[in-house]
Amino acid sequence: MNYRQDKSGKDVSILGYGCMRFTRRMTGVDVDKTEKEIMRAIELGVNYFDTAYIYPGSEDALGRILEKNGARDRVRIATKLPHYLLKKPSDMDKYFSEELSRLRTDHVDFYLMHMLTDLATWERLKALGIEQWLEEKKASGAIGQVGFSYHGNSDMFMKLLDARDWDFCQIQYNYYDENSQAGRTGLEYAGSKGVPVIIMEPLRGGKLVDLPPKGREMLRAFDPGMTPAALSFRWLWNQPQVTCVLSGMNSLEMLEENVRTAENAGAGLVSAEELALSKAIAAEINRNMMVPCTGCRYCMPCPAGVDIPGSFAAFNMVPVEGKFWAFKDYFMCTGLRKNSSAASLCVKCGRCETHCPQGIHIRDELVRVAKQFEGPAYSVGRTVMTKIARY
């Protein structure tokens, strides 16, 4: 296993274990099967395990397995505060204590603000006393390092990075999302500030494994022995700003393959030809895209607050990943925040179109985006989010 360093200089395995997708049975997590996979991962050098309060049964299963095998000191646990459930200052201790109990430990190595959406949300948490609470937990040793996970555009991501001296952060990033979500811009900004970056969704929920036929042909022609997953991981580990890549490994075969890839990966080891291949496959996935947006962000910032590239990125997911996953991405990027950045906010000023190198009729396309996504489900979600933000 290869390792990179966290902000304190300690080793973090470049392959992390994402604990959201433990194999489940009717009664919950299949602990026996998961135990074999986790202990094999530890044996192979994986030391970063990522879970969260809202992952059903995940914290409890991980805690039981580590306790049973006396393995707590061999790993570094990352879990997350469900800040969106906080209504009063005492709730911080309530949820954290419950997490420690589930994990059967007295400390968490990495603690994240789960799905931190925007500065307004962070200000609400500060008003509840989150900063003092975090510092007290760090001073006592109950929390090692503090970070946040994020879904959204690079502009807000960079503002959040500047809002606190964070120890680390976690973003969705892969060769398909290079210019959407926080993207390469956000990754490199975090790197410039010396903030380690944990990567989630490296395979885009499996979409970068289940490639279109032409994409599979291109990969076979390049290297018959390379798997789609290996191409994705190698692309990520080629970037020195990437500290750890999470994978929801729920089979020994998947684990073994990912570890083999990690053992032969590193910054600057991917050839120009392989990088070109990943770009070509991304283009093939996007061949039927709805809007020819490259995510260059020349159209930003929008005076009305619309996340134009994020809206188009979600819109382009419709033919690729289906309406449900496209809607989920759109809501997370535009609606899961106090101040919406939805397409319907467009006031048709046209400023964005004067800067678009692709010549996209952005105002017209935003109307299509709003029609696609901003129905009753979006409205209900926004109503719930607004109520939460009031606390």
Beta strands, then each sheet from edge to edge (+ up, - down):
strand 1: 3-5
strand 2: 11-13
strand 3: 15-18
strand 4: 24-25
strand 5: 28-29
strand 6: 48-50
strand 7: 76-81
strand 8: 108-113
strand 9: 143-150
strand 10: 168-172
strand 11: 197-200
strand 12: 242-247
sheet 1: 1+ 2-
sheet 2: 3+ 6+ 7+ 8+ 9+ 10+ 11+ 12+ 3+
sheet 3: 4+ 5-
end
